[in-house]
C-alpha cells in the first residue's frame, strides 16, 4: 500500500461535519421557532454531556498518541488501538464530538440542532466511519475484524 492510498478516503474532517451540522441547526433554529427545552433540564443535560465528552474524547486522543498512530484521518493508521476508550467504542472521538454537539445545542436551548443530530451522525457514519472501517479491514485484516466483533461502533 503506497502512502497516497494508505488512508480511508473520508468525505470531510469529522470535526467539520459536526460543526457544519451544528451551525446549520443553530442558524435554522433562529428562523424556525420551535419549543425550547426548559433551562434547568437543558443545562443539567448539557453539563452532563459536556463532562462526558471531555472525559471520553481526550482519553482516546492521548491513547492514539501513546500508540504512535495518527489522529489525522488523512494520514496512515499504524495500529489498532484496543485499550482505553477504544475498549467501549471503535469511535470514541466521534462519540465525544456528538456529546459536545448535543451539549452546545442544549446550552443554546435550541431544538432544531438536536433534531438534526441523527442526520449528522448518519453522514459521519456513511462518509467517515464506513470508509475508515473498510480501510482498516484492508490494512489489518483479521485482527481488525476480531476487534470489530468485540467492540461496538458507537457505544
C-alpha positions in Angstrom: 0.0 0.0 0.0 1.6 3.3 -1.0 1.3 6.4 1.1 -1.3 8.0 -1.1 -3.7 5.1 -0.9 -2.9 4.4 2.8 -5.8 6.5 4.0 -9.5 5.8 4.4 -10.7 8.5 1.8 -13.2 10.1 4.1 -15.6 12.8 2.7 -14.5 15.6 5.1 -12.8 16.0 8.5 -15.2 14.8 11.2 -15.0 17.9 13.3 -16.1 19.9 10.3 -19.1 17.7 9.7 -20.2 18.1 13.3 -19.5 21.9 13.3 -21.4 22.4 10.0 -24.4 20.4 11.2 -24.5 22.3 14.5 -24.1 25.7 12.7 -26.9 24.9 10.2 -29.1 23.8 13.1 -28.4 26.8 15.2 -29.0 29.3 12.3 -32.1 27.5 11.2 -33.3 27.4 14.8 -33.3 31.3 14.8 -35.6 31.2 11.7 -37.9 28.4 12.7 -39.1 28.9 16.3 -39.6 25.6 18.0 -40.4 24.9 21.6 -37.3 25.2 23.7 -36.2 22.7 26.4 -36.5 24.0 29.9 -33.4 25.9 31.0 -32.7 23.8 34.1 -33.1 20.5 32.3 -31.1 21.7 29.3 -28.3 23.0 31.5 -28.1 19.8 33.5 -28.2 17.5 30.4 -25.8 19.8 28.6 -23.3 19.8 31.5 -23.5 16.0 31.8 -22.8 15.6 28.1 -20.0 18.2 28.1 -18.4 16.5 31.1 -18.8 13.0 29.5 -17.4 14.2 26.2 -14.5 16.0 27.9 -13.6 12.8 29.8 -14.0 10.4 26.9 -12.6 12.1 23.8 -9.3 13.4 25.1 -8.5 10.0 26.6 -8.9 8.5 23.1 -6.6 11.1 21.6 -4.0 10.5 24.3 -4.2 6.8 23.7 -3.7 7.3 19.9 -0.6 9.5 20.6 0.8 7.0 23.0 0.4 4.2 20.4 2.1 6.4 17.8 -0.8 6.4 15.4 -2.1 9.5 13.7 -5.2 11.2 14.9 -5.5 12.8 11.5 -7.8 10.7 9.3 -5.8 11.9 6.2 -2.7 10.1 7.4 -2.0 6.4 7.6 -3.1 4.4 10.6 -0.3 2.4 12.1 -2.0 0.4 14.9 -5.4 -0.9 16.1 -6.0 0.5 19.5 -8.0 -1.7 21.8 -7.3 -0.1 25.2 -8.6 3.0 27.0 -11.9 4.3 25.5 -11.4 2.1 22.5 -12.5 -0.9 24.7 -16.0 0.5 24.7 -16.3 2.1 21.2 -14.4 1.8 17.9 -15.0 5.6 17.5 -14.6 7.3 20.9 -13.6 10.6 19.3 -16.8 10.8 17.2 -18.8 9.8 20.3 -17.2 12.7 22.1 -17.9 15.1 19.2 -21.6 14.0 19.2 -21.7 14.7 23.0 -20.2 18.2 22.5 -22.6 18.9 19.7 -25.6 17.9 21.8 -24.3 19.8 24.8 -23.9 23.0 22.8 -27.4 22.7 21.4 -28.8 22.1 24.9 -26.9 25.1 26.4 -28.3 27.2 23.5 -31.8 25.7 24.2 -32.0 25.0 20.5 -34.3 22.2 19.5 -33.5 22.1 15.7 -29.8 21.2 16.1 -30.9 18.3 18.4 -33.3 17.1 15.7 -30.6 17.3 13.1 -28.1 15.3 15.1 -29.3 11.9 13.8 -28.7 13.2 10.2 -25.2 14.4 11.1 -24.4 11.0 12.7 -25.7 9.3 9.5 -23.3 11.4 7.4 -20.4 10.7 9.8 -21.2 7.0 9.7 -21.5 6.8 5.9 -18.9 9.3 4.9 -16.3 8.7 7.5 -16.7 5.6 9.7 -17.7 3.1 7.0 -14.8 4.3 4.9 -12.4 4.1 7.8 -13.7 0.6 8.6 -13.1 -0.7 5.0 -9.6 0.8 5.1 -8.8 -0.8 8.5 -10.1 -4.2 7.2 -7.9 -3.9 4.2 -4.9 -2.8 6.2 -5.2 -5.1 9.3 -7.4 -7.9 8.1 -8.5 -10.5 10.6 -7.0 -8.5 13.5 -9.4 -5.6 12.8 -12.3 -8.0 12.1 -11.8 -9.6 15.5 -11.7 -6.2 17.2 -14.9 -5.2 15.3 -16.6 -8.3 16.5 -15.8 -7.4 20.2 -16.4 -3.7 20.3 -19.4 -1.6 19.2 -19.2 1.1 16.6 -20.6 3.8 18.8 -21.3 2.8 22.4 
